[in-house]
Structure formats: structure tokens, C-alpha cells
Amino acid sequence: MQNTSSIYSLTARLSETEFGKDKKVFGVLNLQIKNQEEGEHLPKPQHFILTVDRSGSMANREKDGMTKMQHVIHTISNMMRYFAYELADSEIYVSVITFDNKIDCIIDKLRISKDNIKELVAIVEEIYPRDMTDIGAAILAANKQKTTFPHPIEQTHILLTDGIPTCGVTNQTELKSIINTTYRNILIGYGVDHHMKLMQELAHNDLSSYYFVESAENAGNVYGEILHNILHEMVSNAIIKTDDAEIYDWKNNEWTKTLNVGSLSCGVEKVYHIRVIPNQYDIENILCITMLYTLNGIEHNELVPAVTKEPESLFEMTKYIYRQKTLELLFAAANNTLVPSRLKKDITALMDLISSEMETEQQLKDQTCKDYLFMQNLRDDLYVAEKSISSRYGSLYLGARMISQGDQRAYNVKNLDAMGSVFSGFSKDLDDMDGPLPPLGTIDRTCASENYKMSSEEASPYACANQRYLMRQCSQEPLFAPDGE
């Protein structure tokens, strides 16, 4: 099915596979946010408030010899260069706040331009690690930057931390109470010793998101995806409703009539799983979908008459059935709905099925093709789910993979080195911060896919071309434009 909107297109395809009760058949709903022509979409004026953890642990070195702090500086510098040189015609303001047990606003609501970029990068390069971590003070400082901006503008707070609050407000409920939910807050946890549950709670509102970055060298990719989603946002508060089908809600592992899909940026495609009673809709195969969303501050409520299309191939639908089963197992692993032995058995069985499919489908012989990357991504998820059963850091990695697969994010965690670690840097003394550790001695720690090799792809198969481009821009080696440009 397709609608006539200039903003999005909607297409449904159904398989012949019965899935669930009432002999419903499995299908997919493709929501495509259209790309804009060159120069047609200029990002709205934006104010980015970057709060950066400069506590002592940011001096720790990564595999490449650089410290966490150096990676953060590199990423922020690249972001500002992108604003200065590629978005020169847009109004992009930046505030940079560093925090340990003290707060310093080193860049205060300045518009980024070619004229000041070198000076601003030099300021950021002076950040150095020290002292403790006061996340509450950082949040309050960001709120102040937001409320003191001199005129109405889109504003986003991006907080980055590699640890837990060790001074100031440390209570989770109190910290959540000071988050300003009238604007977008994005919480980024660096490495395995940040407080995942706290970050998730702080992001638990309609305008906020949580990201886990497993290694500092990958921070640029995460920031790139975040920037794309904000700068190229086309619609917000998007909701899909239908009485003719059920839509899968991966967060709650249930089939529903209404799905909140949030904000959508240009060029992205989202695929939602549906179940339909055969021949329930009329003779012309009309499937009615209601799209609710906000565009340029105006709320839209559109009834889209959707004509289902035939799948191009059997595999086109089969791969999404594999994805459905993978999402169900990720939910089971994250919520302990299956005993470990049964979970491991089900994960192994599904991975074997996917591997067999990849060996028999001719197009999957090419490791650069989109379908190969899609299926490999499912195997990666299952591998992480299996390893998470016996890892002290399993919930971190599993949660990140589950969000990326369910929300179809552009970035995926893939460096699993820390999953083999036995001790956390803080859990022994602060069990209440991150819950009890799993009883490793009672769990079979062997992995059926011990020799499995994770994908080395920088982006997930859901990343659009524009997202990939911005991820590279935020990660690449810094190069200034020639003087005078």
C-alpha cells in the first residue's frame, strides 16, 4: 500500500505464514520518510548543549593508546567542524559544559561559524580529566543553558559520562526529578562502568534517548547518528494505528493496535511487523492505517488506505520472520522469561536456522549485499544474547543490541571484549546502583558459538546513506578546511 503524502510512503506486504492465534498471517509495514532534494531541507536553528564528564576515569586509555577524554575531544571537534563548514547557512549554536565535582561552561551559547571554529576547537582541546562525578550538577547546568537562551529555538542536551554519580545528588529518583522533559535529553553511557539503569531512567520520557557506547573510539558513530536524527528530523510524535491488523511492540513483546514510533528523519525506512486475519479487509485488499504525527508544529491525523503488495520473493518475508523470532528471544533474555538452559537451546536453534538459510540463499553469498548484512546482524544479536546469560555486563550489551534491533538504529555495539570480564569496577561496593550480579557459578558459561565472529560493519543494516555520512564525519581524522573557505 502507498499513500500520496509528500513526506512519507507506506507499503504493506503479507506472507502466507500463519503466525500466532486466530490463524493470522505474518506481514510487514514499510514506512519510508522521503529524502529531500538538494537545498530543500535546511536544518532548523538548533542549540546543542553538550555536558561532558571530565572525571578522573576519563584519563583511562583505550586499545588505540588514546584516552577516553581524547576520543571525546576528537568527536566534539569534528561535530563543530561539520556545523561550521557543511552547515554554514544554518543557525547552529553550541554550549559545552564540563563536569566533575565542579561545573565549567567553556563555550556559552555561541553560534558556530568558519570564523570562530579554530578558536572553539582549541578551547575544547584544553579539557582534561580530574576529580569526581556530579551528574546532577551537569543536568542543572544544562537546564540553565536551555532556559537562558535569548530566543525560541530547537534545543538538545547531550550528556556523556563513563561512570556513576559519586558526589552531589546521587539518588536516582532525585536525579530523574531534575531532568527537564520539555526538551530533548540524550544520555550516553561510555564503557561498562557507567550506571545503565540510571541513564535509562533519565531517558524514560517521550523526548529522550539512551545510548551505550562500548568503547570510546566508537563515540563518533553514535554522535553522528544522533546529529542526523535531530538535524534532519521530518516528523515527530509519530503514532501508527490500525483496526485491521496487529503491530508488534518489541519493547513489551506484545501485539497491539497502536504503536508509538516517535521522531523520524528524512531518508530513513522503518519496517514494522504486523499480523492480519486473511480476507478480513475488502476485496480490493485495502488495509487502513492511521498516521498521527507532528510536522512543523502542526498535528496531522491521516487515514491511509493501504493496498497490500505481493512480496518480491519468499525470502523477502522469511527474513522478517527470523527478525521477529530474534526480537522475541532478545526480550526473553533481557527479562528472564526463560530459564538459561532453555534460552540457550532456543538461541542455538534459531542461529542454526539462520546460518542454514544463509548457506542456501544464493544472494547471501555476497557479504556486501544488504540481505547478508541483515541476516548477519540477527546472528550478532543472538550471539550477544547467548553470551549475556553468563556475563556480568550482559545486560548492558544485550540492552544496547535489543534497542538497536527493535528501534532500527544506525549504530550497533560490537566490541564484546568486556563481556568476558568477571568483576565490575563498582558493583562490588555499590550493588544497589546496578542490581545484584548474576550467580555465575550456577550457569553454564560455555557458548555454543564460541568461534563466532562478529560483523565488522561500522553501521547497522538499518542505517541510511545520510546517517552513514554523518557517522563518518564525526569519526574521521580532523582536517580543517583551507584558510579563506
Sequence and secondary structure as in RCSB ss.txt:
>XXXX:A:sequence
MQNTSSIYSLTARLSETEFGKDKKVFGVLNLQIKNQEEGEHLPKPQHFILTVDRSGSMANREKDGMTKMQHVIHT
ISNMMRYFAYELADSEIYVSVITFDNKIDCIIDKLRISKDNIKELVAIVEEIYPRDMTDIGAAILAANKQKTTFP
HPIEQTHILLTDGIPTCGVTNQTELKSIINTTYRNILIGYGVDHHMKLMQELAHNDLSSYYFVESAENAGNVYGE
ILHNILHEMVSNAIIKTDDAEIYDWKNNEWTKTLNVGSLSCGVEKVYHIRVIPNQYDIENILCITMLYTLNGIEH
NELVPAVTKEPESLFEMTKYIYRQKTLELLFAAANNTLVPSRLKKDITALMDLISSEMETEQQLKDQTCKDYLFM
QNLRDDLYVAEKSISSRYGSLYLGARMISQGDQRAYNVKNLDAMGSVFSGFSKDLDDMDGPLPPLGTIDRTCASE
NYKMSSEEASPYACANQRYLMRQCSQEPLFAPDGE
>XXXX:A:secstr
     SSEEEEEEEEEEE SGGG EEEEEEEEE    TTT     EEEEEEEE SGGGG B TTS BHHHHHHHH
HHHHHHHHHHHSTTS EEEEEEEESSSEEEEEEEEE  TTTHHHHHHHHTT    S   HHHHHHHHHHHHHT S
S  EEEEEEEESS   SS   HHHHHHTS TTSEEEEEEESTTS HHHHHHHT STT EEEEESSGGGHHHHHHH
HHHHHHTEEEEEEEEE SSSEEEETTTTEEESEEEEEEEETT EEEEEEEE TT S TT EEEEEEEEEETTEEE
EEEEEEE B  SSHHHHHHHHHHHHHHHHHHHHHHT S HHHHHHHHHHHHHHHHHHHHH GGGG TTSHHHHHH
HHHHHHHHHHHHHTT TTHHHHHHHHHHHHHHT S      GGGG S  SSTTT HHHH     GGGS    TTT
T      SS TT  HHHHHHHHHHHS      TT 
